[in-house]
Amino acid sequence: MNLSQFRKHYEPLIQKEMTALIDSLAVPQSLKEAMNYSLQAGGKRIRPILLLAVLEEFGIQHPDALKVAAAIEMIHTYSLIHDDLPSMDDDDLRRGMPTNHVVYGEALAILAGDALLTYSFGIVARLEHVSSDDKIRLIDLMSVSSGAEGMVGGQVLDIEGEEKKLTLEELEQVHRLKTGALLTYSILAGAILAQAAAEEIMALSRFGEHLGLAFQIQDDILDVTGTSEELGKTAGKDETSEKSTYPSLLTLPKAKEKLEFHATEALSALNSLNGEPALLRELTELIVQRKN
């Protein structure tokens, strides 16, 4: 199965799982609608697909895989809802649709994000086919990647870096935390579910770190070269916010060289794995070559 077939098979299943999980909640209807609005707004589903691709590479069909995949996409979606808020990036467009706070108001958007984040931990805690030790590993790593030591910390560095000239090392740290941490978690969660060996987890961690940086560099490039219609969000926001980006620090051609470097390093990390991880290689190419 190639990546296109894999995504065509699994993306509807991920969506179905998320819908079922939200529908099962006994919560105010307005909150449920706000949560569902952003979850159903589309997107590439890169993070849950990465988890499922890792399991596929290990030849594992795990009965709880879709639940973990859904939980990861909920965390990612919460981060987008909060990232778009007036107090942060103040954006009115996400995935080609009005942002959550534009539709539901700022207060409900904040609470919908909070609900998605906290619910994701409950989903993992209640997995039925994962050992207690592995559930603790998944939850602990999830808290690190999505919290102060990961995505939240990266968001703080991103905000504090506005209107400042960051060094390349400082910019990489922002992206390693803000974007790379959850992306890497998606990969490692798949490895944990697959009962991967320690050396395989180390190789996948290196893969995730370089893939996360490649993902963000391409984001920076697309913010310069893409249109709002192509991106599904407001183009040129980084320049308007006076953020340091790879093109602004390195020039656009040098940013493209850096993108190629991290993509090559990500692919090199996969050489440590047994077999030919074709899906992960295709996902790397997808991230590097995407247009939105």
VMD Tcl script that draws the C-alpha trace (Angstrom):
set ca {
  {0.00 0.00 0.00}
  {1.50 3.36 -1.01}
  {0.99 6.57 0.96}
  {-1.90 7.80 -1.18}
  {-3.79 4.53 -0.65}
  {-2.87 4.51 3.02}
  {-4.23 8.01 3.59}
  {-7.36 7.32 1.55}
  {-8.04 4.32 3.78}
  {-7.23 5.82 7.17}
  {-8.24 9.48 7.02}
  {-11.99 8.72 7.01}
  {-11.44 6.28 9.89}
  {-9.61 8.94 11.91}
  {-12.46 11.39 11.26}
  {-15.06 8.78 12.21}
  {-13.19 7.99 15.44}
  {-12.94 11.67 16.44}
  {-16.62 12.25 15.72}
  {-17.65 9.22 17.77}
  {-15.46 10.29 20.69}
  {-16.89 13.82 20.74}
  {-20.46 12.56 20.30}
  {-20.04 10.32 23.34}
  {-19.43 13.31 25.63}
  {-22.23 14.48 27.93}
  {-21.34 18.17 27.65}
  {-23.14 21.40 26.65}
  {-24.14 21.26 22.99}
  {-22.43 24.58 22.24}
  {-19.12 23.19 23.52}
  {-19.53 19.99 21.52}
  {-20.25 22.01 18.36}
  {-17.20 24.23 18.87}
  {-14.96 21.21 19.43}
  {-16.34 19.44 16.36}
  {-16.13 22.56 14.18}
  {-12.34 22.68 14.24}
  {-11.88 18.90 14.19}
  {-13.99 18.64 11.03}
  {-12.45 21.60 9.25}
  {-10.13 19.30 7.32}
  {-6.35 19.37 7.43}
  {-3.64 16.96 6.37}
  {-3.88 14.70 9.46}
  {-0.09 14.36 9.29}
  {0.34 13.49 12.98}
  {-2.22 10.66 13.25}
  {-1.09 9.34 9.86}
  {2.50 9.27 11.14}
  {1.43 7.16 14.13}
  {-0.48 4.74 11.93}
  {2.37 4.60 9.41}
  {4.84 3.59 12.14}
  {2.54 0.75 13.16}
  {2.20 -0.28 9.52}
  {5.98 -0.36 9.12}
  {6.20 -2.70 12.11}
  {3.41 -4.86 10.72}
  {1.12 -4.13 13.68}
  {-2.68 -3.75 13.57}
  {-3.31 -2.30 17.03}
  {-6.94 -2.16 18.25}
  {-6.36 1.15 20.10}
  {-4.38 2.85 17.34}
  {-7.24 5.02 16.08}
  {-8.04 6.24 19.59}
  {-4.44 7.40 20.14}
  {-4.38 8.91 16.63}
  {-7.60 10.81 17.40}
  {-6.23 12.04 20.73}
  {-3.12 13.42 19.00}
  {-5.19 15.23 16.38}
  {-7.32 16.71 19.17}
  {-4.19 18.14 20.81}
  {-3.02 19.54 17.48}
  {-6.45 21.07 16.84}
  {-6.56 22.64 20.31}
  {-3.20 24.27 19.59}
  {-4.51 25.75 16.34}
  {-7.64 27.13 18.02}
  {-5.52 28.87 20.66}
  {-2.84 29.94 18.16}
  {-5.47 31.81 16.13}
  {-6.84 33.77 19.12}
  {-6.65 37.59 19.14}
  {-4.20 37.40 22.06}
  {-1.83 35.25 19.97}
  {-1.70 35.28 16.14}
  {-5.10 37.00 15.78}
  {-6.04 35.10 12.63}
  {-9.48 34.94 11.01}
  {-8.80 32.07 8.61}
  {-7.76 28.45 9.24}
  {-7.96 25.56 6.75}
  {-9.90 27.85 4.42}
  {-12.63 28.48 7.02}
  {-13.30 31.18 9.63}
  {-11.33 30.44 12.79}
  {-13.08 29.03 15.84}
  {-13.22 32.29 17.80}
  {-14.71 34.11 14.79}
  {-17.59 31.61 14.69}
  {-18.13 30.86 18.40}
  {-16.58 33.80 20.21}
  {-13.30 34.00 22.03}
  {-14.47 32.53 25.35}
  {-16.02 29.39 23.85}
  {-13.05 28.93 21.51}
  {-10.66 28.94 24.48}
  {-12.85 26.44 26.32}
  {-13.21 24.22 23.24}
  {-9.42 24.11 22.99}
  {-9.12 23.33 26.69}
  {-11.69 20.55 26.33}
  {-9.90 18.95 23.38}
  {-6.57 18.99 25.22}
  {-7.83 17.50 28.46}
  {-10.08 14.94 26.75}
  {-7.09 13.59 24.81}
  {-5.41 12.53 28.06}
  {-8.57 10.76 29.19}
  {-8.79 8.88 25.91}
  {-5.26 7.51 26.36}
  {-5.83 6.75 30.05}
  {-8.84 4.59 29.16}
  {-7.25 2.52 26.39}
  {-8.34 -1.10 26.71}
  {-5.56 -2.92 24.87}
  {-2.45 -1.20 26.25}
  {-0.63 -2.19 29.41}
  {-0.66 0.15 32.41}
  {3.07 0.76 32.02}
  {2.71 1.72 28.37}
  {-0.28 3.96 29.10}
  {1.87 5.80 31.65}
  {4.63 6.12 29.02}
  {2.17 7.48 26.47}
  {0.60 9.94 28.91}
  {3.94 11.11 30.32}
  {5.40 11.70 26.87}
  {2.17 13.39 25.76}
  {2.35 15.81 28.69}
  {5.96 16.69 27.85}
  {5.39 17.15 24.12}
  {2.20 19.21 24.46}
  {3.09 21.15 27.62}
  {5.64 23.56 29.02}
  {8.57 21.43 27.86}
  {7.15 21.13 24.36}
  {4.43 22.87 22.40}
  {3.38 25.41 25.05}
  {6.97 26.36 25.79}
  {7.60 26.75 22.06}
  {4.57 29.01 21.74}
  {5.91 31.23 24.54}
  {9.30 31.47 22.81}
  {7.51 32.26 19.55}
  {5.54 35.12 21.14}
  {8.62 36.48 22.91}
  {10.55 36.31 19.64}
  {8.23 38.69 17.79}
  {9.89 41.95 16.72}
  {13.26 40.45 17.67}
  {16.10 39.16 15.53}
  {16.55 35.58 16.72}
  {19.66 33.57 16.03}
  {19.28 30.42 13.96}
  {19.81 28.33 17.11}
  {17.05 30.25 18.92}
  {14.69 29.85 15.97}
  {15.36 26.12 15.79}
  {14.56 25.79 19.49}
  {11.21 27.54 18.94}
  {10.31 25.14 16.16}
  {11.73 22.07 17.88}
  {9.27 22.70 20.71}
  {6.30 24.36 19.05}
  {6.04 22.11 15.99}
  {8.49 19.25 16.38}
  {7.55 18.00 19.84}
  {4.02 16.82 19.03}
  {5.04 15.56 15.61}
  {7.78 13.48 17.22}
  {5.31 12.26 19.86}
  {3.07 10.94 17.08}
  {5.95 8.83 15.81}
  {7.06 7.62 19.23}
  {3.50 6.79 20.31}
  {3.30 4.48 17.31}
  {6.61 2.92 18.33}
  {5.38 2.37 21.89}
  {2.18 0.71 20.65}
  {4.32 -1.45 18.36}
  {6.57 -2.50 21.25}
  {9.61 -1.21 19.34}
  {13.09 -1.86 20.69}
  {15.05 0.93 22.40}
  {17.38 1.45 19.44}
  {14.41 1.68 17.07}
  {12.79 4.30 19.30}
  {16.03 6.31 19.30}
  {16.17 6.20 15.50}
  {12.52 7.26 15.23}
  {13.15 10.09 17.70}
  {15.95 11.43 15.47}
  {13.67 11.02 12.48}
  {10.93 13.00 14.23}
  {13.25 15.82 15.30}
  {14.53 16.44 11.77}
  {11.10 15.91 10.23}
  {9.62 18.52 12.60}
  {12.23 21.09 11.61}
  {11.71 20.30 7.93}
  {7.95 20.73 8.41}
  {8.36 24.17 9.97}
  {10.94 25.38 7.46}
  {8.51 24.50 4.66}
  {5.80 26.38 6.59}
  {8.08 29.44 6.70}
  {8.80 29.12 2.98}
  {5.12 28.75 2.09}
  {4.25 31.82 4.17}
  {6.47 33.77 1.77}
  {5.68 32.00 -1.51}
  {2.06 30.88 -1.07}
  {-1.28 32.67 -1.24}
  {-4.03 32.67 1.38}
  {-6.19 30.60 -0.97}
  {-3.46 27.97 -1.38}
  {-2.57 27.86 2.31}
  {-6.09 27.99 3.75}
  {-4.81 30.62 6.18}
  {-3.55 34.17 5.95}
  {-0.33 34.33 3.95}
  {2.45 36.72 4.94}
  {1.54 36.69 8.64}
  {5.14 36.08 9.73}
  {6.39 39.22 8.03}
  {3.45 41.26 9.33}
  {4.17 40.05 12.88}
  {7.89 40.71 12.40}
  {8.72 37.13 13.29}
  {12.09 35.60 12.64}
  {11.79 32.84 10.05}
  {14.21 30.72 8.06}
  {13.78 32.86 4.90}
  {14.20 36.11 6.86}
  {17.34 34.85 8.63}
  {18.92 32.87 5.80}
  {17.28 34.14 2.55}
  {14.79 32.00 0.66}
  {17.38 29.93 -1.29}
  {19.35 29.15 1.91}
  {16.11 28.25 3.71}
  {15.41 25.73 0.94}
  {18.91 24.29 1.44}
  {18.21 23.95 5.17}
  {14.93 22.22 4.37}
  {16.77 19.72 2.19}
  {19.37 19.15 4.92}
  {16.78 18.22 7.57}
  {14.82 16.08 5.13}
  {18.00 14.18 4.27}
  {18.85 13.74 7.96}
  {15.33 12.48 8.68}
  {15.61 9.90 5.92}
  {19.07 8.91 7.13}
  {17.69 8.17 10.60}
  {15.31 5.64 9.03}
  {18.27 3.62 7.77}
  {18.70 2.26 11.31}
  {15.34 0.50 11.15}
  {14.87 -3.04 9.94}
  {13.19 -3.35 6.57}
  {12.24 -0.55 4.20}
  {9.98 2.06 5.87}
  {8.48 3.19 2.58}
  {5.48 5.01 4.10}
  {7.68 7.13 6.37}
  {9.89 8.01 3.43}
  {6.86 9.03 1.40}
  {5.57 11.10 4.32}
  {8.89 12.90 4.48}
  {8.63 13.76 0.78}
  {5.03 14.89 1.28}
  {6.03 17.27 4.08}
  {8.92 18.71 2.08}
  {6.95 19.16 -1.15}
  {3.53 20.21 0.21}
  {1.95 23.44 -0.97}
  {-0.22 24.16 2.08}
}
mol new
graphics top color blue
foreach p $ca { graphics top sphere $p radius 0.5 }
foreach p [lrange $ca 0 end-1] q [lrange $ca 1 end] { graphics top cylinder $p $q radius 0.2 }
display resetview
